[in-house]
């Protein structure tokens, strides 16, 4: 249904709710220190996004309308983040938390109000999960891999999965040549096929599902929306790399 929204997997048009307006602000803030006749500011950062939606609810009778509003109130009475998808931007979602739903009856069969969600992470995610298909072969050491272009309008935090083609002691460097960010890891690969996973969003490296952070150095390499050149050093010449991510949007 046009001008609808989905929250926590439930389309609120089921309750007769229609979205009539959208406010999706981008706001930056900076901490400042004031001195006499002057002020200094740290680097600005995005603030949580307050998503404000004008809404109407309609029904066939006054009793049905009251029931519909009651059902919406009951459904929205949550305490956790959930996926919020707006019909006008159906290819992306926010991890958002219900904040308020207020308004009033404008007729026997219509209610008008405002619905607000708060996205503590202000960036939206693509509903499409992108993965390297086919897998990227690491067939040289070092090996500069094909450009990865996530799209979107903001930096993306991928999950890199390196599958070993050889066993033994390894000193790995995974670098985004475009940004200059490189992460180092050293350890022993017990078996061919073992997986070393670099989770950029959670700043976590695991080997065969076990955290392996003691030897990690450098910085986790995120992806720019534009083309990124990825270089793997120390992974041998028979491994593979899978890069999984969702494009992100301001």
Sine and cosine of phi, psi and omega as CSV:
sin_phi,cos_phi,sin_psi,cos_psi,sin_omega,cos_omega
0.00,0.00,0.71,-0.71,0.00,-1.00
-0.91,0.42,0.50,-0.87,0.07,-1.00
0.85,0.52,0.64,0.77,0.04,-1.00
-0.92,-0.39,0.03,-1.00,0.10,-0.99
-0.59,-0.81,0.42,-0.91,0.06,-1.00
-0.85,-0.52,0.73,-0.68,0.02,-1.00
-0.71,-0.71,0.79,-0.61,-0.02,-1.00
0.82,0.57,0.59,0.80,0.07,-1.00
0.99,0.13,0.02,1.00,-0.04,-1.00
-0.92,-0.38,0.82,-0.58,0.06,-1.00
-0.99,0.11,0.87,-0.50,-0.11,-0.99
-0.96,0.26,-0.10,0.99,0.15,-0.99
-0.90,0.44,-0.34,0.94,0.09,-1.00
-0.83,0.56,-0.52,0.85,-0.02,-1.00
-0.99,-0.14,0.17,0.99,0.00,-1.00
1.00,0.08,0.21,0.98,-0.04,-1.00
-1.00,0.05,0.73,-0.68,0.06,-1.00
-0.82,-0.57,0.68,-0.73,0.05,-1.00
-1.00,0.04,0.83,-0.56,-0.06,-1.00
-0.97,-0.26,-0.33,0.94,0.02,-1.00
-0.43,-0.90,0.39,-0.92,-0.06,-1.00
-0.71,-0.70,0.72,-0.70,0.14,-0.99
-0.80,-0.60,0.92,-0.38,-0.08,-1.00
-0.83,-0.56,0.96,0.28,-0.16,-0.99
-0.96,0.28,0.47,-0.88,0.21,-0.98
-0.91,-0.40,0.89,-0.46,-0.07,-1.00
-0.78,-0.63,0.76,-0.65,0.11,-0.99
-0.95,-0.33,0.47,-0.88,0.01,-1.00
-0.64,-0.77,0.39,-0.92,0.03,-1.00
-0.64,-0.77,0.68,-0.73,0.12,-0.99
-0.97,0.24,0.69,-0.73,-0.06,-1.00
-0.82,-0.57,0.42,-0.91,0.14,-0.99
-0.84,-0.54,0.82,-0.58,-0.05,-1.00
-0.99,-0.14,0.75,-0.66,0.13,-0.99
-0.89,-0.46,0.04,-1.00,0.01,-1.00
-0.90,0.44,0.86,-0.51,0.05,-1.00
0.89,0.45,0.31,0.95,-0.04,-1.00
-0.30,-0.95,0.33,-0.94,0.08,-1.00
-0.60,-0.80,0.47,-0.88,0.08,-1.00
-0.86,-0.50,0.51,-0.86,-0.01,-1.00
-0.74,-0.67,0.62,-0.79,0.16,-0.99
-0.96,0.27,0.11,-0.99,0.00,-1.00
-0.86,0.51,0.71,-0.71,-0.02,-1.00
-0.93,0.36,0.47,-0.88,0.05,-1.00
-0.65,-0.76,0.41,-0.91,0.03,-1.00
-0.94,0.35,0.61,-0.79,0.07,-1.00
-0.99,-0.10,0.29,-0.96,0.10,-1.00
-0.80,0.60,0.53,-0.85,-0.06,-1.00
-1.00,-0.10,0.87,-0.49,0.11,-0.99
-1.00,-0.01,0.95,-0.32,-0.05,-1.00
-1.00,-0.06,0.93,-0.38,-0.07,-1.00
-0.94,-0.35,0.81,-0.58,-0.10,-0.99
-0.81,-0.59,0.84,-0.54,0.18,-0.98
-0.96,0.28,0.68,-0.74,-0.09,-1.00
-0.66,-0.75,0.41,-0.91,0.23,-0.97
-0.75,-0.66,0.49,-0.87,0.10,-1.00
-0.80,-0.60,0.77,-0.64,0.02,-1.00
-0.80,-0.59,0.42,-0.91,0.01,-1.00
-0.46,-0.89,0.08,-1.00,-0.09,-1.00
-1.00,0.09,-0.26,0.97,-0.01,-1.00
-0.44,-0.90,0.23,-0.97,0.04,-1.00
-0.87,0.49,-0.69,0.72,-0.01,-1.00
-0.90,0.44,-0.67,0.74,0.01,-1.00
-0.92,0.40,-0.57,0.82,0.01,-1.00
-0.92,0.39,-0.70,0.71,0.03,-1.00
-0.86,0.51,-0.67,0.74,0.03,-1.00
-0.89,0.47,-0.66,0.75,-0.01,-1.00
-0.89,0.45,-0.71,0.70,0.01,-1.00
-0.91,0.42,-0.66,0.75,0.06,-1.00
-0.86,0.51,-0.68,0.73,-0.01,-1.00
-0.91,0.41,-0.63,0.78,0.04,-1.00
-0.90,0.43,-0.71,0.70,0.02,-1.00
-0.85,0.53,-0.70,0.71,-0.02,-1.00
-0.90,0.43,-0.67,0.74,-0.02,-1.00
-0.92,0.40,-0.65,0.76,-0.07,-1.00
-0.98,0.20,-0.16,0.99,-0.05,-1.00
-0.96,0.27,0.95,0.30,-0.05,-1.00
-0.86,-0.52,0.26,-0.97,-0.04,-1.00
-0.83,-0.55,0.06,1.00,-0.10,-1.00
-0.82,-0.58,0.26,-0.97,0.11,-0.99
-0.94,0.33,0.51,-0.86,0.10,-1.00
-0.48,-0.88,0.24,-0.97,-0.01,-1.00
-0.96,0.28,0.79,-0.62,0.06,-1.00
-0.91,-0.41,0.85,-0.53,0.02,-1.00
-0.83,-0.56,0.80,-0.60,0.08,-1.00
-0.99,-0.13,0.64,-0.77,-0.04,-1.00
-0.85,0.53,-0.57,0.82,-0.03,-1.00
-0.96,0.30,-0.27,0.96,0.03,-1.00
-0.73,-0.68,0.86,0.51,-0.20,-0.98
-0.95,0.30,-0.15,0.99,-0.01,-1.00
-0.99,-0.11,0.15,0.99,0.03,-1.00
-0.58,-0.81,0.31,-0.95,0.02,-1.00
-0.60,-0.80,0.35,-0.94,0.14,-0.99
-0.92,-0.38,0.57,-0.82,0.25,-0.97
-0.99,0.12,0.98,-0.18,-0.19,-0.98
-0.82,-0.57,0.30,-0.95,0.01,-1.00
-0.82,-0.58,0.73,-0.68,0.05,-1.00
-0.87,0.49,0.71,-0.71,0.00,-1.00
-0.88,-0.47,-0.76,0.65,-0.02,-1.00
-0.37,-0.93,0.45,-0.90,0.07,-1.00
-0.59,-0.81,0.96,-0.30,-0.08,-1.00
-0.64,-0.77,0.45,-0.90,-0.03,-1.00
0.27,-0.96,-0.45,-0.89,-0.02,-1.00
-0.25,-0.97,0.15,-0.99,0.01,-1.00
-0.97,0.25,0.74,-0.68,0.04,-1.00
-0.94,-0.35,-0.16,0.99,0.12,-0.99
-0.30,-0.95,-0.04,-1.00,0.01,-1.00
-0.91,0.41,-0.39,0.92,-0.10,-0.99
-0.79,-0.61,0.28,0.96,-0.03,-1.00
-0.59,-0.81,0.58,-0.82,0.01,-1.00
-0.73,-0.68,0.66,-0.75,0.00,-1.00
-0.78,-0.62,0.67,-0.74,0.00,-1.00
-0.21,-0.98,-0.25,-0.97,-0.05,-1.00
-0.78,-0.62,0.72,-0.70,-0.02,-1.00
-0.89,-0.46,0.81,-0.58,-0.07,-1.00
-0.84,-0.54,0.72,-0.69,0.13,-0.99
-0.86,-0.50,0.45,-0.89,0.07,-1.00
-0.87,-0.49,0.86,-0.51,0.08,-1.00
-0.98,-0.18,0.97,-0.23,-0.02,-1.00
-0.88,0.47,-0.60,0.80,0.22,-0.98
-1.00,-0.02,0.95,-0.32,-0.15,-0.99
-0.96,0.29,-0.18,0.98,-0.05,-1.00
-1.00,0.04,0.63,-0.78,0.05,-1.00
-1.00,0.02,0.42,-0.91,0.03,-1.00
-0.94,-0.34,0.56,-0.83,0.16,-0.99
-0.92,0.39,0.61,-0.79,0.09,-1.00
-0.96,0.29,-0.18,0.98,0.02,-1.00
-0.99,-0.12,0.83,-0.56,0.09,-1.00
-1.00,0.02,0.88,-0.48,-0.04,-1.00
-0.99,-0.11,0.71,-0.70,0.02,-1.00
-0.70,-0.72,0.44,-0.90,-0.01,-1.00
-0.96,0.29,0.97,-0.26,0.02,-1.00
-0.79,-0.62,0.89,-0.46,-0.07,1.00
-0.94,0.33,0.16,-0.99,0.03,-1.00
-0.85,0.53,0.55,-0.84,0.04,-1.00
-0.98,0.18,0.83,-0.56,0.04,-1.00
-0.99,0.14,0.78,-0.63,0.15,-0.99
-1.00,-0.08,1.00,-0.08,-0.14,-0.99
-0.91,-0.41,0.29,0.96,0.12,-0.99
-0.51,-0.86,0.29,-0.96,-0.01,-1.00
-0.62,-0.78,0.97,-0.26,0.02,1.00
-0.97,0.26,0.30,-0.96,-0.02,-1.00
-0.73,-0.68,0.83,-0.55,0.11,-0.99
-1.00,-0.04,0.87,-0.50,-0.17,-0.99
-1.00,-0.03,0.17,-0.98,-0.02,-1.00
-0.84,0.54,0.50,-0.86,0.04,-1.00
-0.88,0.48,0.66,-0.75,0.05,-1.00
-0.92,-0.39,0.85,-0.53,-0.07,-1.00
-0.84,-0.54,0.99,-0.11,-0.06,-1.00
-0.93,0.37,-0.50,0.87,-0.16,-0.99
0.99,0.16,-0.31,-0.95,-0.10,-1.00
0.97,0.23,-0.27,-0.96,-0.04,-1.00
-0.77,-0.64,0.12,0.99,-0.03,-1.00
-0.63,-0.77,0.26,-0.97,0.02,-1.00
-0.90,0.44,0.53,-0.85,-0.06,-1.00
-0.90,-0.45,0.64,-0.76,0.03,-1.00
-0.97,-0.23,0.99,-0.14,-0.08,-1.00
-0.99,0.10,0.16,-0.99,0.23,-0.97
-0.92,-0.38,0.88,-0.47,0.05,-1.00
-1.00,-0.09,0.80,-0.61,0.09,-1.00
-0.90,-0.44,0.93,-0.38,0.03,-1.00
-0.98,-0.20,0.87,-0.50,0.02,-1.00
-0.98,-0.21,0.81,-0.59,-0.13,-0.99
-0.96,0.29,0.68,-0.73,0.12,-0.99
-0.98,-0.20,-0.20,0.98,0.06,-1.00
-0.66,-0.76,0.35,-0.94,0.05,-1.00
-0.95,-0.31,0.35,-0.94,0.05,-1.00
0.80,-0.60,-0.12,-0.99,-0.01,-1.00
-0.93,0.37,0.66,-0.75,-0.09,-1.00
-0.68,-0.74,0.68,-0.73,0.17,-0.99
-0.86,-0.50,0.98,-0.22,-0.14,-0.99
-0.98,-0.21,0.63,-0.78,0.23,-0.97
-0.78,-0.63,0.80,-0.60,0.09,-1.00
-0.89,-0.45,0.87,-0.50,-0.15,-0.99
-0.78,-0.63,0.66,-0.75,0.22,-0.97
-1.00,-0.05,0.97,-0.25,-0.07,-1.00
-0.91,0.42,-0.41,0.91,-0.03,-1.00
-0.95,0.32,-0.64,0.76,-0.01,-1.00
-0.99,-0.13,-0.33,0.95,-0.07,-1.00
0.99,0.13,0.06,1.00,0.01,-1.00
-0.99,0.12,0.76,-0.65,-0.04,-1.00
-0.68,-0.73,0.64,-0.77,0.06,-1.00
-0.90,-0.44,0.72,-0.69,0.05,-1.00
-0.94,-0.35,0.56,-0.83,0.06,-1.00
-0.51,-0.86,0.64,-0.77,0.09,-1.00
-0.73,-0.68,0.54,-0.84,-0.01,-1.00
0.11,-0.99,-0.19,-0.98,-0.04,-1.00
-0.90,-0.45,0.81,-0.59,0.08,-1.00
-1.00,-0.01,0.89,-0.46,-0.10,-1.00
-0.97,0.26,-0.62,0.78,-0.13,-0.99
-0.64,-0.77,0.54,-0.84,0.18,-0.98
-0.87,0.50,0.71,-0.70,-0.04,-1.00
0.99,-0.12,-0.16,0.99,0.07,-1.00
-0.90,0.44,0.52,-0.85,-0.07,-1.00
-0.93,-0.38,0.80,-0.61,0.16,-0.99
-0.96,-0.26,0.86,-0.50,-0.09,-1.00
-0.92,-0.40,0.78,-0.62,0.03,-1.00
-0.92,-0.38,0.95,-0.30,-0.05,-1.00
-0.98,-0.20,0.97,-0.23,-0.12,-0.99
-0.93,0.36,-0.68,0.74,-0.05,-1.00
-0.87,0.49,-0.64,0.77,-0.05,-1.00
-0.99,-0.12,0.05,1.00,0.02,-1.00
0.77,0.63,0.81,0.59,-0.10,-0.99
-0.68,-0.74,0.71,-0.70,0.14,-0.99
-0.91,-0.42,0.76,-0.65,0.05,-1.00
-0.80,-0.60,0.54,-0.84,0.12,-0.99
-0.88,-0.48,0.89,-0.45,-0.06,-1.00
0.78,0.62,0.74,0.67,0.09,-1.00
0.95,0.33,0.12,0.99,0.04,-1.00
-0.95,-0.32,0.79,-0.61,0.02,-1.00
-0.80,0.61,0.69,-0.72,-0.04,-1.00
-0.65,-0.76,0.97,0.24,-0.14,-0.99
-0.95,-0.30,-0.16,0.99,-0.15,-0.99
-0.88,0.47,-0.52,0.85,-0.07,-1.00
-0.96,-0.29,0.14,0.99,-0.05,-1.00
-0.95,0.31,0.71,-0.70,0.07,-1.00
-0.73,-0.69,0.25,-0.97,0.08,-1.00
0.99,0.15,-0.44,-0.90,-0.07,-1.00
-0.80,-0.60,0.55,-0.83,-0.01,-1.00
-0.94,0.33,0.80,-0.60,-0.11,-0.99
-1.00,0.09,0.98,-0.22,0.09,-1.00
-0.97,0.23,0.07,-1.00,0.02,-1.00
-0.91,-0.40,0.68,-0.73,0.16,-0.99
-0.97,0.24,0.35,-0.94,0.06,-1.00
-0.88,0.47,-0.48,0.87,0.00,-1.00
-1.00,0.04,-0.11,-0.99,-0.10,-0.99
-0.89,0.46,0.70,-0.71,0.02,-1.00
-0.85,-0.53,0.74,-0.68,0.04,-1.00
-0.99,-0.17,0.88,-0.47,-0.10,-1.00
-0.96,-0.28,0.74,-0.67,-0.03,-1.00
-0.85,-0.53,0.76,-0.65,0.06,-1.00
-0.92,-0.40,0.78,-0.62,0.03,-1.00
-0.81,-0.58,0.74,-0.67,0.06,-1.00
1.00,-0.01,0.18,0.98,0.01,-1.00
-0.98,-0.21,0.19,0.98,0.03,-1.00
0.98,0.20,-0.32,-0.95,-0.06,-1.00
-0.82,-0.57,0.28,0.96,-0.05,-1.00
-0.71,-0.70,0.23,0.97,-0.02,-1.00
-1.00,-0.06,-0.02,-1.00,0.08,-1.00
-0.72,-0.69,0.31,-0.95,0.03,-1.00
-0.72,-0.69,0.75,-0.66,0.12,-0.99
-0.89,-0.46,0.75,-0.66,0.02,-1.00
-0.90,-0.44,0.89,-0.46,-0.06,-1.00
-0.89,-0.46,0.72,-0.70,-0.03,-1.00
-0.28,-0.96,0.22,-0.98,0.21,-0.98
-0.88,-0.48,0.76,-0.65,0.10,-1.00
-0.85,0.52,0.52,-0.85,-0.05,-1.00
-0.84,-0.54,0.46,-0.89,-0.13,-0.99
-0.72,-0.70,0.64,-0.76,0.12,-0.99
-0.95,0.31,0.00,0.00,0.00,0.00
